[in-house]
């Protein structure tokens, strides 16, 4: 994962409603939830939910699949794991000199 992709994902998760939707779907597991079930859990208007889901879908954080008349949302666990890995991959490795500074001779 590159810096721009990580920033885009974090930007989309930076909204409280979208973060709540994503966390709910993660709790639901690989089977996900129908849009109506998400709406029932979060008690938000359908149009508002649709707006926030579209942001998460466009970022690749969740997927949608039509099952007859039901639209099911599932979290993209692979992307979630990539994002977590990106955030933690350099944990505790230390930091060098700042890029704009010269080393003392």
Secondary structure, 3 states (H helix, E strand, C coil): CCHHHHHHHHHHHCCHHHHHHHHHHHHHCCCCEEHHHHHHHHCCCHHHHHHHHHHHHHCCCEEEEEECCEEEEEECHHHHHHHHHHHHCCCCCCCCCCCCCCCCC
